[in-house]
Amino acid sequence: MTAGRLLGCRVVADEVSKTLDVATLLAPTSLVAEPGSCVVVRGPNGAGKTTLLRLVAGLLAPTTGTVTIDDTVADERHRHTRENVAALIGPPAAYRDLTLADHLTLVDATWGRDPHTCAERVDEALGAFGLGDLGERFPHELSSGQGQLFRLSLTWFRPARLLVLDEPEQRLDTDKRAMVGELVLSRCAQGTTVLMACHDPVLTASVADDVVDVGDIGDVGDPQG
């Protein structure tokens, strides 16, 4: 689903933390993700995994420390971050009156791809996530697991050198989790950098080049992890 090999981003988080009023959402944490590698973030619920992913994706500004993508500060307002990062952190916006295929077609057009070959790319993308027969369904017609696969397909579909994924295994059975693991490894082999929070030890063992443990920090204000 990615044309050729494209060198992924180098991500560096240096003693990055986030506080909100008196609550610590993330204690100082560091990581390095090299191009083409997969780094898995682990830790108990509330330890700050989701906050760390948001900082890397440029959705939040750190209280202390820095996050850089290719030596550029991670910030969704900056073109470098927007062009290079595809993140699945919480459900993306979906249109009730657009089918799954319509959503991918919209993404395809947004990124200026050849409209004459769009249908082929859409079919390939849906098929890769086991949704090949569901292209004409609407998002609200999907099961919980199918909905998660659709969200992953949307994230995969747009051009990106860095994928940031918050528990991509959620709502998926064992076979589908294994499929997602294979897709992660394939993207890394193509050069993409992947940073993901994960609770599944089997999936973690299958994809991780490095693991960053985010510990229980006590008084935590990030209920999502």
PyMOL commands that place a pseudoatom at each C-alpha (Angstrom):
pseudoatom trace, name=CA, resn=MET, resi=1, chain=A, elem=C, hetatm=0, pos=[0.000, 0.000, 0.000]
pseudoatom trace, name=CA, resn=THR, resi=2, chain=A, elem=C, hetatm=0, pos=[3.060, 2.203, -0.120]
pseudoatom trace, name=CA, resn=ALA, resi=3, chain=A, elem=C, hetatm=0, pos=[4.777, 2.767, -3.449]
pseudoatom trace, name=CA, resn=GLY, resi=4, chain=A, elem=C, hetatm=0, pos=[8.419, 1.791, -3.092]
pseudoatom trace, name=CA, resn=ARG, resi=5, chain=A, elem=C, hetatm=0, pos=[10.648, 2.302, -0.088]
pseudoatom trace, name=CA, resn=LEU, resi=6, chain=A, elem=C, hetatm=0, pos=[10.520, 5.676, 1.652]
pseudoatom trace, name=CA, resn=LEU, resi=7, chain=A, elem=C, hetatm=0, pos=[12.917, 6.339, 4.506]
pseudoatom trace, name=CA, resn=GLY, resi=8, chain=A, elem=C, hetatm=0, pos=[11.020, 6.796, 7.734]
pseudoatom trace, name=CA, resn=CYS, resi=9, chain=A, elem=C, hetatm=0, pos=[11.382, 9.555, 10.285]
pseudoatom trace, name=CA, resn=ARG, resi=10, chain=A, elem=C, hetatm=0, pos=[13.846, 9.581, 13.156]
pseudoatom trace, name=CA, resn=VAL, resi=11, chain=A, elem=C, hetatm=0, pos=[11.955, 10.380, 16.358]
pseudoatom trace, name=CA, resn=VAL, resi=12, chain=A, elem=C, hetatm=0, pos=[13.628, 11.568, 19.541]
pseudoatom trace, name=CA, resn=ALA, resi=13, chain=A, elem=C, hetatm=0, pos=[11.789, 12.292, 22.792]
pseudoatom trace, name=CA, resn=ASP, resi=14, chain=A, elem=C, hetatm=0, pos=[14.210, 13.702, 25.352]
pseudoatom trace, name=CA, resn=GLU, resi=15, chain=A, elem=C, hetatm=0, pos=[12.969, 13.661, 28.955]
pseudoatom trace, name=CA, resn=VAL, resi=16, chain=A, elem=C, hetatm=0, pos=[9.560, 14.756, 27.767]
pseudoatom trace, name=CA, resn=SER, resi=17, chain=A, elem=C, hetatm=0, pos=[6.772, 15.232, 30.298]
pseudoatom trace, name=CA, resn=LYS, resi=18, chain=A, elem=C, hetatm=0, pos=[3.274, 16.664, 30.547]
pseudoatom trace, name=CA, resn=THR, resi=19, chain=A, elem=C, hetatm=0, pos=[1.448, 18.160, 33.492]
pseudoatom trace, name=CA, resn=LEU, resi=20, chain=A, elem=C, hetatm=0, pos=[-1.972, 19.744, 33.718]
pseudoatom trace, name=CA, resn=ASP, resi=21, chain=A, elem=C, hetatm=0, pos=[-2.542, 21.944, 36.749]
pseudoatom trace, name=CA, resn=VAL, resi=22, chain=A, elem=C, hetatm=0, pos=[-1.366, 19.665, 39.578]
pseudoatom trace, name=CA, resn=ALA, resi=23, chain=A, elem=C, hetatm=0, pos=[-1.837, 16.375, 37.702]
pseudoatom trace, name=CA, resn=THR, resi=24, chain=A, elem=C, hetatm=0, pos=[1.073, 14.610, 36.057]
pseudoatom trace, name=CA, resn=LEU, resi=25, chain=A, elem=C, hetatm=0, pos=[-0.069, 13.097, 32.780]
pseudoatom trace, name=CA, resn=LEU, resi=26, chain=A, elem=C, hetatm=0, pos=[3.385, 11.819, 31.837]
pseudoatom trace, name=CA, resn=ALA, resi=27, chain=A, elem=C, hetatm=0, pos=[6.526, 11.642, 33.927]
pseudoatom trace, name=CA, resn=PRO, resi=28, chain=A, elem=C, hetatm=0, pos=[9.806, 12.485, 32.153]
pseudoatom trace, name=CA, resn=THR, resi=29, chain=A, elem=C, hetatm=0, pos=[10.304, 9.861, 29.442]
pseudoatom trace, name=CA, resn=SER, resi=30, chain=A, elem=C, hetatm=0, pos=[12.831, 9.398, 26.663]
pseudoatom trace, name=CA, resn=LEU, resi=31, chain=A, elem=C, hetatm=0, pos=[12.828, 7.305, 23.505]
pseudoatom trace, name=CA, resn=VAL, resi=32, chain=A, elem=C, hetatm=0, pos=[14.476, 7.079, 20.120]
pseudoatom trace, name=CA, resn=ALA, resi=33, chain=A, elem=C, hetatm=0, pos=[12.791, 5.525, 17.085]
pseudoatom trace, name=CA, resn=GLU, resi=34, chain=A, elem=C, hetatm=0, pos=[15.045, 5.027, 14.104]
pseudoatom trace, name=CA, resn=PRO, resi=35, chain=A, elem=C, hetatm=0, pos=[13.773, 4.993, 10.509]
pseudoatom trace, name=CA, resn=GLY, resi=36, chain=A, elem=C, hetatm=0, pos=[12.144, 1.702, 9.632]
pseudoatom trace, name=CA, resn=SER, resi=37, chain=A, elem=C, hetatm=0, pos=[11.894, 0.515, 13.220]
pseudoatom trace, name=CA, resn=CYS, resi=38, chain=A, elem=C, hetatm=0, pos=[8.937, -0.229, 15.469]
pseudoatom trace, name=CA, resn=VAL, resi=39, chain=A, elem=C, hetatm=0, pos=[9.041, 1.057, 19.039]
pseudoatom trace, name=CA, resn=VAL, resi=40, chain=A, elem=C, hetatm=0, pos=[6.346, -0.191, 21.399]
pseudoatom trace, name=CA, resn=VAL, resi=41, chain=A, elem=C, hetatm=0, pos=[5.285, 1.801, 24.446]
pseudoatom trace, name=CA, resn=ARG, resi=42, chain=A, elem=C, hetatm=0, pos=[4.055, -0.308, 27.376]
pseudoatom trace, name=CA, resn=GLY, resi=43, chain=A, elem=C, hetatm=0, pos=[2.653, 0.486, 30.780]
pseudoatom trace, name=CA, resn=PRO, resi=44, chain=A, elem=C, hetatm=0, pos=[-0.426, 0.256, 32.972]
pseudoatom trace, name=CA, resn=ASN, resi=45, chain=A, elem=C, hetatm=0, pos=[-3.558, 2.221, 32.189]
pseudoatom trace, name=CA, resn=GLY, resi=46, chain=A, elem=C, hetatm=0, pos=[-3.089, 5.812, 33.294]
pseudoatom trace, name=CA, resn=ALA, resi=47, chain=A, elem=C, hetatm=0, pos=[0.701, 5.754, 33.073]
pseudoatom trace, name=CA, resn=GLY, resi=48, chain=A, elem=C, hetatm=0, pos=[0.810, 8.226, 30.185]
pseudoatom trace, name=CA, resn=LYS, resi=49, chain=A, elem=C, hetatm=0, pos=[1.177, 6.098, 27.045]
pseudoatom trace, name=CA, resn=THR, resi=50, chain=A, elem=C, hetatm=0, pos=[-1.485, 7.991, 25.109]
pseudoatom trace, name=CA, resn=THR, resi=51, chain=A, elem=C, hetatm=0, pos=[-0.073, 11.313, 26.279]
pseudoatom trace, name=CA, resn=LEU, resi=52, chain=A, elem=C, hetatm=0, pos=[3.363, 10.296, 25.022]
pseudoatom trace, name=CA, resn=LEU, resi=53, chain=A, elem=C, hetatm=0, pos=[1.908, 9.391, 21.625]
pseudoatom trace, name=CA, resn=ARG, resi=54, chain=A, elem=C, hetatm=0, pos=[0.094, 12.724, 21.448]
pseudoatom trace, name=CA, resn=LEU, resi=55, chain=A, elem=C, hetatm=0, pos=[3.325, 14.544, 22.179]
pseudoatom trace, name=CA, resn=VAL, resi=56, chain=A, elem=C, hetatm=0, pos=[5.151, 12.643, 19.444]
pseudoatom trace, name=CA, resn=ALA, resi=57, chain=A, elem=C, hetatm=0, pos=[2.337, 13.294, 16.967]
pseudoatom trace, name=CA, resn=GLY, resi=58, chain=A, elem=C, hetatm=0, pos=[2.512, 17.003, 17.778]
pseudoatom trace, name=CA, resn=LEU, resi=59, chain=A, elem=C, hetatm=0, pos=[-1.022, 17.108, 19.181]
pseudoatom trace, name=CA, resn=LEU, resi=60, chain=A, elem=C, hetatm=0, pos=[0.206, 18.345, 22.564]
pseudoatom trace, name=CA, resn=ALA, resi=61, chain=A, elem=C, hetatm=0, pos=[3.117, 20.540, 23.581]
pseudoatom trace, name=CA, resn=PRO, resi=62, chain=A, elem=C, hetatm=0, pos=[5.348, 19.077, 26.310]
pseudoatom trace, name=CA, resn=THR, resi=63, chain=A, elem=C, hetatm=0, pos=[5.672, 20.724, 29.698]
pseudoatom trace, name=CA, resn=THR, resi=64, chain=A, elem=C, hetatm=0, pos=[9.343, 19.790, 29.843]
pseudoatom trace, name=CA, resn=GLY, resi=65, chain=A, elem=C, hetatm=0, pos=[11.727, 18.189, 27.375]
pseudoatom trace, name=CA, resn=THR, resi=66, chain=A, elem=C, hetatm=0, pos=[11.517, 18.054, 23.608]
pseudoatom trace, name=CA, resn=VAL, resi=67, chain=A, elem=C, hetatm=0, pos=[10.116, 15.829, 20.878]
pseudoatom trace, name=CA, resn=THR, resi=68, chain=A, elem=C, hetatm=0, pos=[11.677, 16.064, 17.438]
pseudoatom trace, name=CA, resn=ILE, resi=69, chain=A, elem=C, hetatm=0, pos=[10.898, 14.391, 14.133]
pseudoatom trace, name=CA, resn=ASP, resi=70, chain=A, elem=C, hetatm=0, pos=[13.950, 14.509, 11.882]
pseudoatom trace, name=CA, resn=ASP, resi=71, chain=A, elem=C, hetatm=0, pos=[15.384, 17.217, 14.165]
pseudoatom trace, name=CA, resn=THR, resi=72, chain=A, elem=C, hetatm=0, pos=[12.227, 19.325, 13.738]
pseudoatom trace, name=CA, resn=VAL, resi=73, chain=A, elem=C, hetatm=0, pos=[9.988, 20.002, 16.723]
pseudoatom trace, name=CA, resn=ALA, resi=74, chain=A, elem=C, hetatm=0, pos=[6.838, 17.873, 16.591]
pseudoatom trace, name=CA, resn=ASP, resi=75, chain=A, elem=C, hetatm=0, pos=[3.875, 20.213, 16.126]
pseudoatom trace, name=CA, resn=GLU, resi=76, chain=A, elem=C, hetatm=0, pos=[0.729, 19.473, 14.130]
pseudoatom trace, name=CA, resn=ARG, resi=77, chain=A, elem=C, hetatm=0, pos=[0.612, 23.138, 13.086]
pseudoatom trace, name=CA, resn=HIS, resi=78, chain=A, elem=C, hetatm=0, pos=[3.888, 22.710, 11.235]
pseudoatom trace, name=CA, resn=ARG, resi=79, chain=A, elem=C, hetatm=0, pos=[3.913, 21.348, 7.699]
pseudoatom trace, name=CA, resn=HIS, resi=80, chain=A, elem=C, hetatm=0, pos=[6.706, 18.861, 8.416]
pseudoatom trace, name=CA, resn=THR, resi=81, chain=A, elem=C, hetatm=0, pos=[4.624, 17.104, 11.063]
pseudoatom trace, name=CA, resn=ARG, resi=82, chain=A, elem=C, hetatm=0, pos=[1.413, 17.121, 9.034]
pseudoatom trace, name=CA, resn=GLU, resi=83, chain=A, elem=C, hetatm=0, pos=[3.091, 15.757, 5.937]
pseudoatom trace, name=CA, resn=ASN, resi=84, chain=A, elem=C, hetatm=0, pos=[4.967, 12.954, 7.645]
pseudoatom trace, name=CA, resn=VAL, resi=85, chain=A, elem=C, hetatm=0, pos=[2.832, 11.704, 10.539]
pseudoatom trace, name=CA, resn=ALA, resi=86, chain=A, elem=C, hetatm=0, pos=[-0.277, 9.548, 10.361]
pseudoatom trace, name=CA, resn=ALA, resi=87, chain=A, elem=C, hetatm=0, pos=[-1.735, 8.961, 13.813]
pseudoatom trace, name=CA, resn=LEU, resi=88, chain=A, elem=C, hetatm=0, pos=[-4.523, 6.803, 15.166]
pseudoatom trace, name=CA, resn=ILE, resi=89, chain=A, elem=C, hetatm=0, pos=[-5.114, 8.179, 18.644]
pseudoatom trace, name=CA, resn=GLY, resi=90, chain=A, elem=C, hetatm=0, pos=[-8.803, 7.916, 19.368]
pseudoatom trace, name=CA, resn=PRO, resi=91, chain=A, elem=C, hetatm=0, pos=[-11.375, 7.391, 16.614]
pseudoatom trace, name=CA, resn=PRO, resi=92, chain=A, elem=C, hetatm=0, pos=[-10.903, 9.585, 13.531]
pseudoatom trace, name=CA, resn=ALA, resi=93, chain=A, elem=C, hetatm=0, pos=[-13.789, 11.633, 12.237]
pseudoatom trace, name=CA, resn=ALA, resi=94, chain=A, elem=C, hetatm=0, pos=[-16.079, 9.646, 9.953]
pseudoatom trace, name=CA, resn=TYR, resi=95, chain=A, elem=C, hetatm=0, pos=[-18.979, 10.790, 7.803]
pseudoatom trace, name=CA, resn=ARG, resi=96, chain=A, elem=C, hetatm=0, pos=[-22.207, 8.904, 8.328]
pseudoatom trace, name=CA, resn=ASP, resi=97, chain=A, elem=C, hetatm=0, pos=[-23.269, 9.270, 4.685]
pseudoatom trace, name=CA, resn=LEU, resi=98, chain=A, elem=C, hetatm=0, pos=[-19.945, 8.131, 3.158]
pseudoatom trace, name=CA, resn=THR, resi=99, chain=A, elem=C, hetatm=0, pos=[-19.106, 4.467, 2.613]
pseudoatom trace, name=CA, resn=LEU, resi=100, chain=A, elem=C, hetatm=0, pos=[-15.777, 2.944, 3.594]
pseudoatom trace, name=CA, resn=ALA, resi=101, chain=A, elem=C, hetatm=0, pos=[-14.632, 3.234, -0.021]
pseudoatom trace, name=CA, resn=ASP, resi=102, chain=A, elem=C, hetatm=0, pos=[-15.797, 6.856, -0.124]
pseudoatom trace, name=CA, resn=HIS, resi=103, chain=A, elem=C, hetatm=0, pos=[-13.676, 7.692, 2.924]
pseudoatom trace, name=CA, resn=LEU, resi=104, chain=A, elem=C, hetatm=0, pos=[-10.538, 6.228, 1.370]
pseudoatom trace, name=CA, resn=THR, resi=105, chain=A, elem=C, hetatm=0, pos=[-11.297, 7.947, -1.926]
pseudoatom trace, name=CA, resn=LEU, resi=106, chain=A, elem=C, hetatm=0, pos=[-11.511, 11.263, -0.075]
pseudoatom trace, name=CA, resn=VAL, resi=107, chain=A, elem=C, hetatm=0, pos=[-8.122, 10.640, 1.531]
pseudoatom trace, name=CA, resn=ASP, resi=108, chain=A, elem=C, hetatm=0, pos=[-6.701, 9.658, -1.855]
pseudoatom trace, name=CA, resn=ALA, resi=109, chain=A, elem=C, hetatm=0, pos=[-7.900, 12.891, -3.436]
pseudoatom trace, name=CA, resn=THR, resi=110, chain=A, elem=C, hetatm=0, pos=[-6.698, 14.986, -0.500]
pseudoatom trace, name=CA, resn=TRP, resi=111, chain=A, elem=C, hetatm=0, pos=[-3.140, 13.762, -1.042]
pseudoatom trace, name=CA, resn=GLY, resi=112, chain=A, elem=C, hetatm=0, pos=[-3.227, 14.399, -4.779]
pseudoatom trace, name=CA, resn=ARG, resi=113, chain=A, elem=C, hetatm=0, pos=[-2.962, 10.864, -6.071]
pseudoatom trace, name=CA, resn=ASP, resi=114, chain=A, elem=C, hetatm=0, pos=[-3.877, 9.850, -9.604]
pseudoatom trace, name=CA, resn=PRO, resi=115, chain=A, elem=C, hetatm=0, pos=[-7.701, 9.643, -9.730]
pseudoatom trace, name=CA, resn=HIS, resi=116, chain=A, elem=C, hetatm=0, pos=[-7.581, 7.121, -12.570]
pseudoatom trace, name=CA, resn=THR, resi=117, chain=A, elem=C, hetatm=0, pos=[-6.012, 4.485, -10.310]
pseudoatom trace, name=CA, resn=CYS, resi=118, chain=A, elem=C, hetatm=0, pos=[-7.807, 5.441, -7.108]
pseudoatom trace, name=CA, resn=ALA, resi=119, chain=A, elem=C, hetatm=0, pos=[-10.254, 2.512, -7.175]
pseudoatom trace, name=CA, resn=GLU, resi=120, chain=A, elem=C, hetatm=0, pos=[-7.376, 0.029, -7.324]
pseudoatom trace, name=CA, resn=ARG, resi=121, chain=A, elem=C, hetatm=0, pos=[-5.686, 1.580, -4.307]
pseudoatom trace, name=CA, resn=VAL, resi=122, chain=A, elem=C, hetatm=0, pos=[-8.938, 1.656, -2.344]
pseudoatom trace, name=CA, resn=ASP, resi=123, chain=A, elem=C, hetatm=0, pos=[-9.656, -2.005, -3.098]
pseudoatom trace, name=CA, resn=GLU, resi=124, chain=A, elem=C, hetatm=0, pos=[-6.108, -2.980, -2.130]
pseudoatom trace, name=CA, resn=ALA, resi=125, chain=A, elem=C, hetatm=0, pos=[-6.249, -1.029, 1.123]
pseudoatom trace, name=CA, resn=LEU, resi=126, chain=A, elem=C, hetatm=0, pos=[-9.587, -2.482, 2.209]
pseudoatom trace, name=CA, resn=GLY, resi=127, chain=A, elem=C, hetatm=0, pos=[-8.501, -5.971, 1.197]
pseudoatom trace, name=CA, resn=ALA, resi=128, chain=A, elem=C, hetatm=0, pos=[-5.305, -5.744, 3.238]
pseudoatom trace, name=CA, resn=PHE, resi=129, chain=A, elem=C, hetatm=0, pos=[-7.385, -5.249, 6.371]
pseudoatom trace, name=CA, resn=GLY, resi=130, chain=A, elem=C, hetatm=0, pos=[-9.932, -7.937, 5.554]
pseudoatom trace, name=CA, resn=LEU, resi=131, chain=A, elem=C, hetatm=0, pos=[-12.586, -5.413, 4.524]
pseudoatom trace, name=CA, resn=GLY, resi=132, chain=A, elem=C, hetatm=0, pos=[-12.617, -6.129, 0.811]
pseudoatom trace, name=CA, resn=ASP, resi=133, chain=A, elem=C, hetatm=0, pos=[-16.316, -7.047, 0.751]
pseudoatom trace, name=CA, resn=LEU, resi=134, chain=A, elem=C, hetatm=0, pos=[-17.407, -4.103, 2.897]
pseudoatom trace, name=CA, resn=GLY, resi=135, chain=A, elem=C, hetatm=0, pos=[-16.437, -1.130, 0.765]
pseudoatom trace, name=CA, resn=GLU, resi=136, chain=A, elem=C, hetatm=0, pos=[-20.056, -0.091, 0.204]
pseudoatom trace, name=CA, resn=ARG, resi=137, chain=A, elem=C, hetatm=0, pos=[-20.992, -0.208, 3.874]
pseudoatom trace, name=CA, resn=PHE, resi=138, chain=A, elem=C, hetatm=0, pos=[-21.219, 2.844, 6.089]
pseudoatom trace, name=CA, resn=PRO, resi=139, chain=A, elem=C, hetatm=0, pos=[-19.013, 3.118, 9.186]
pseudoatom trace, name=CA, resn=HIS, resi=140, chain=A, elem=C, hetatm=0, pos=[-21.981, 2.847, 11.556]
pseudoatom trace, name=CA, resn=GLU, resi=141, chain=A, elem=C, hetatm=0, pos=[-22.901, -0.512, 10.006]
pseudoatom trace, name=CA, resn=LEU, resi=142, chain=A, elem=C, hetatm=0, pos=[-19.641, -2.157, 11.087]
pseudoatom trace, name=CA, resn=SER, resi=143, chain=A, elem=C, hetatm=0, pos=[-19.031, -4.375, 14.080]
pseudoatom trace, name=CA, resn=SER, resi=144, chain=A, elem=C, hetatm=0, pos=[-16.631, -3.163, 16.757]
pseudoatom trace, name=CA, resn=GLY, resi=145, chain=A, elem=C, hetatm=0, pos=[-13.723, -5.135, 15.314]
pseudoatom trace, name=CA, resn=GLN, resi=146, chain=A, elem=C, hetatm=0, pos=[-14.519, -4.126, 11.745]
pseudoatom trace, name=CA, resn=GLY, resi=147, chain=A, elem=C, hetatm=0, pos=[-14.654, -0.510, 12.844]
pseudoatom trace, name=CA, resn=GLN, resi=148, chain=A, elem=C, hetatm=0, pos=[-11.166, -0.771, 14.315]
pseudoatom trace, name=CA, resn=LEU, resi=149, chain=A, elem=C, hetatm=0, pos=[-9.844, -2.316, 11.108]
pseudoatom trace, name=CA, resn=PHE, resi=150, chain=A, elem=C, hetatm=0, pos=[-11.446, 0.487, 9.113]
pseudoatom trace, name=CA, resn=ARG, resi=151, chain=A, elem=C, hetatm=0, pos=[-9.791, 3.097, 11.323]
pseudoatom trace, name=CA, resn=LEU, resi=152, chain=A, elem=C, hetatm=0, pos=[-6.454, 1.372, 10.819]
pseudoatom trace, name=CA, resn=SER, resi=153, chain=A, elem=C, hetatm=0, pos=[-6.977, 1.245, 7.054]
pseudoatom trace, name=CA, resn=LEU, resi=154, chain=A, elem=C, hetatm=0, pos=[-7.632, 4.989, 6.997]
pseudoatom trace, name=CA, resn=THR, resi=155, chain=A, elem=C, hetatm=0, pos=[-4.420, 5.606, 8.934]
pseudoatom trace, name=CA, resn=TRP, resi=156, chain=A, elem=C, hetatm=0, pos=[-2.402, 3.293, 6.706]
pseudoatom trace, name=CA, resn=PHE, resi=157, chain=A, elem=C, hetatm=0, pos=[-3.829, 4.752, 3.505]
pseudoatom trace, name=CA, resn=ARG, resi=158, chain=A, elem=C, hetatm=0, pos=[-2.490, 8.274, 3.670]
pseudoatom trace, name=CA, resn=PRO, resi=159, chain=A, elem=C, hetatm=0, pos=[1.184, 8.867, 2.837]
pseudoatom trace, name=CA, resn=ALA, resi=160, chain=A, elem=C, hetatm=0, pos=[3.286, 8.868, 6.005]
pseudoatom trace, name=CA, resn=ARG, resi=161, chain=A, elem=C, hetatm=0, pos=[6.848, 8.262, 7.121]
pseudoatom trace, name=CA, resn=LEU, resi=162, chain=A, elem=C, hetatm=0, pos=[5.785, 7.843, 10.753]
pseudoatom trace, name=CA, resn=LEU, resi=163, chain=A, elem=C, hetatm=0, pos=[2.796, 5.880, 12.034]
pseudoatom trace, name=CA, resn=VAL, resi=164, chain=A, elem=C, hetatm=0, pos=[1.670, 6.609, 15.598]
pseudoatom trace, name=CA, resn=LEU, resi=165, chain=A, elem=C, hetatm=0, pos=[-0.821, 4.010, 16.830]
pseudoatom trace, name=CA, resn=ASP, resi=166, chain=A, elem=C, hetatm=0, pos=[-2.611, 3.863, 20.166]
pseudoatom trace, name=CA, resn=GLU, resi=167, chain=A, elem=C, hetatm=0, pos=[-3.384, 0.224, 20.964]
pseudoatom trace, name=CA, resn=PRO, resi=168, chain=A, elem=C, hetatm=0, pos=[-4.088, -0.892, 17.385]
pseudoatom trace, name=CA, resn=GLU, resi=169, chain=A, elem=C, hetatm=0, pos=[-4.991, -4.348, 18.711]
pseudoatom trace, name=CA, resn=GLN, resi=170, chain=A, elem=C, hetatm=0, pos=[-8.046, -3.196, 20.645]
pseudoatom trace, name=CA, resn=ARG, resi=171, chain=A, elem=C, hetatm=0, pos=[-11.348, -4.882, 19.729]
pseudoatom trace, name=CA, resn=LEU, resi=172, chain=A, elem=C, hetatm=0, pos=[-9.532, -7.410, 17.523]
pseudoatom trace, name=CA, resn=ASP, resi=173, chain=A, elem=C, hetatm=0, pos=[-9.429, -11.176, 17.901]
pseudoatom trace, name=CA, resn=THR, resi=174, chain=A, elem=C, hetatm=0, pos=[-6.193, -13.180, 17.846]
pseudoatom trace, name=CA, resn=ASP, resi=175, chain=A, elem=C, hetatm=0, pos=[-6.128, -13.703, 14.077]
pseudoatom trace, name=CA, resn=LYS, resi=176, chain=A, elem=C, hetatm=0, pos=[-6.770, -10.040, 13.310]
pseudoatom trace, name=CA, resn=ARG, resi=177, chain=A, elem=C, hetatm=0, pos=[-4.103, -8.976, 15.792]
pseudoatom trace, name=CA, resn=ALA, resi=178, chain=A, elem=C, hetatm=0, pos=[-1.635, -11.211, 13.987]
pseudoatom trace, name=CA, resn=MET, resi=179, chain=A, elem=C, hetatm=0, pos=[-2.691, -9.623, 10.687]
pseudoatom trace, name=CA, resn=VAL, resi=180, chain=A, elem=C, hetatm=0, pos=[-2.059, -6.141, 12.094]
pseudoatom trace, name=CA, resn=GLY, resi=181, chain=A, elem=C, hetatm=0, pos=[1.360, -7.307, 13.272]
pseudoatom trace, name=CA, resn=GLU, resi=182, chain=A, elem=C, hetatm=0, pos=[2.209, -8.450, 9.763]
pseudoatom trace, name=CA, resn=LEU, resi=183, chain=A, elem=C, hetatm=0, pos=[1.078, -5.101, 8.343]
pseudoatom trace, name=CA, resn=VAL, resi=184, chain=A, elem=C, hetatm=0, pos=[3.245, -3.238, 10.861]
pseudoatom trace, name=CA, resn=LEU, resi=185, chain=A, elem=C, hetatm=0, pos=[6.268, -5.344, 9.922]
pseudoatom trace, name=CA, resn=SER, resi=186, chain=A, elem=C, hetatm=0, pos=[5.555, -4.740, 6.243]
pseudoatom trace, name=CA, resn=ARG, resi=187, chain=A, elem=C, hetatm=0, pos=[5.458, -0.969, 6.719]
pseudoatom trace, name=CA, resn=CYS, resi=188, chain=A, elem=C, hetatm=0, pos=[8.710, -1.067, 8.679]
pseudoatom trace, name=CA, resn=ALA, resi=189, chain=A, elem=C, hetatm=0, pos=[10.315, -3.146, 5.911]
pseudoatom trace, name=CA, resn=GLN, resi=190, chain=A, elem=C, hetatm=0, pos=[9.247, -0.417, 3.479]
pseudoatom trace, name=CA, resn=GLY, resi=191, chain=A, elem=C, hetatm=0, pos=[11.054, 2.135, 5.649]
pseudoatom trace, name=CA, resn=THR, resi=192, chain=A, elem=C, hetatm=0, pos=[8.219, 3.581, 7.730]
pseudoatom trace, name=CA, resn=THR, resi=193, chain=A, elem=C, hetatm=0, pos=[8.848, 4.274, 11.410]
pseudoatom trace, name=CA, resn=VAL, resi=194, chain=A, elem=C, hetatm=0, pos=[6.161, 2.955, 13.747]
pseudoatom trace, name=CA, resn=LEU, resi=195, chain=A, elem=C, hetatm=0, pos=[5.525, 4.053, 17.327]
pseudoatom trace, name=CA, resn=MET, resi=196, chain=A, elem=C, hetatm=0, pos=[2.676, 2.262, 19.061]
pseudoatom trace, name=CA, resn=ALA, resi=197, chain=A, elem=C, hetatm=0, pos=[1.228, 1.721, 22.501]
pseudoatom trace, name=CA, resn=CYS, resi=198, chain=A, elem=C, hetatm=0, pos=[0.294, -1.909, 23.032]
pseudoatom trace, name=CA, resn=HIS, resi=199, chain=A, elem=C, hetatm=0, pos=[-1.038, -4.118, 25.817]
pseudoatom trace, name=CA, resn=ASP, resi=200, chain=A, elem=C, hetatm=0, pos=[-0.693, -7.402, 23.914]
pseudoatom trace, name=CA, resn=PRO, resi=201, chain=A, elem=C, hetatm=0, pos=[2.602, -9.156, 24.770]
pseudoatom trace, name=CA, resn=VAL, resi=202, chain=A, elem=C, hetatm=0, pos=[2.365, -11.461, 21.764]
pseudoatom trace, name=CA, resn=LEU, resi=203, chain=A, elem=C, hetatm=0, pos=[1.904, -8.600, 19.319]
pseudoatom trace, name=CA, resn=THR, resi=204, chain=A, elem=C, hetatm=0, pos=[4.645, -6.632, 21.058]
pseudoatom trace, name=CA, resn=ALA, resi=205, chain=A, elem=C, hetatm=0, pos=[7.098, -9.510, 20.776]
pseudoatom trace, name=CA, resn=SER, resi=206, chain=A, elem=C, hetatm=0, pos=[6.305, -9.948, 17.095]
pseudoatom trace, name=CA, resn=VAL, resi=207, chain=A, elem=C, hetatm=0, pos=[6.854, -6.345, 15.978]
pseudoatom trace, name=CA, resn=ALA, resi=208, chain=A, elem=C, hetatm=0, pos=[9.005, -4.445, 18.488]
pseudoatom trace, name=CA, resn=ASP, resi=209, chain=A, elem=C, hetatm=0, pos=[12.586, -3.457, 17.734]
pseudoatom trace, name=CA, resn=ASP, resi=210, chain=A, elem=C, hetatm=0, pos=[12.582, -1.622, 21.051]
pseudoatom trace, name=CA, resn=VAL, resi=211, chain=A, elem=C, hetatm=0, pos=[10.229, -1.325, 24.023]
pseudoatom trace, name=CA, resn=VAL, resi=212, chain=A, elem=C, hetatm=0, pos=[9.755, 1.734, 26.230]
pseudoatom trace, name=CA, resn=ASP, resi=213, chain=A, elem=C, hetatm=0, pos=[8.115, 1.101, 29.585]
pseudoatom trace, name=CA, resn=VAL, resi=214, chain=A, elem=C, hetatm=0, pos=[6.089, 3.968, 31.011]
pseudoatom trace, name=CA, resn=GLY, resi=215, chain=A, elem=C, hetatm=0, pos=[5.662, 3.309, 34.722]
pseudoatom trace, name=CA, resn=ASP, resi=216, chain=A, elem=C, hetatm=0, pos=[2.826, 3.864, 37.144]
pseudoatom trace, name=CA, resn=ILE, resi=217, chain=A, elem=C, hetatm=0, pos=[3.273, 7.479, 38.236]
pseudoatom trace, name=CA, resn=GLY, resi=218, chain=A, elem=C, hetatm=0, pos=[0.722, 7.558, 41.000]
pseudoatom trace, name=CA, resn=ASP, resi=219, chain=A, elem=C, hetatm=0, pos=[-1.417, 10.679, 40.733]
pseudoatom trace, name=CA, resn=VAL, resi=220, chain=A, elem=C, hetatm=0, pos=[-2.306, 10.425, 37.050]
pseudoatom trace, name=CA, resn=GLY, resi=221, chain=A, elem=C, hetatm=0, pos=[-4.723, 12.579, 35.140]
pseudoatom trace, name=CA, resn=ASP, resi=222, chain=A, elem=C, hetatm=0, pos=[-4.754, 10.759, 31.788]
pseudoatom trace, name=CA, resn=PRO, resi=223, chain=A, elem=C, hetatm=0, pos=[-7.616, 8.274, 31.920]
pseudoatom trace, name=CA, resn=GLN, resi=224, chain=A, elem=C, hetatm=0, pos=[-6.912, 7.014, 28.405]
pseudoatom trace, name=CA, resn=GLY, resi=225, chain=A, elem=C, hetatm=0, pos=[-3.519, 5.668, 29.175]
for i in range(1, 225): cmd.bond("trace and resi %d" % i, "trace and resi %d" % (i + 1))
show_as sticks, trace
zoom trace
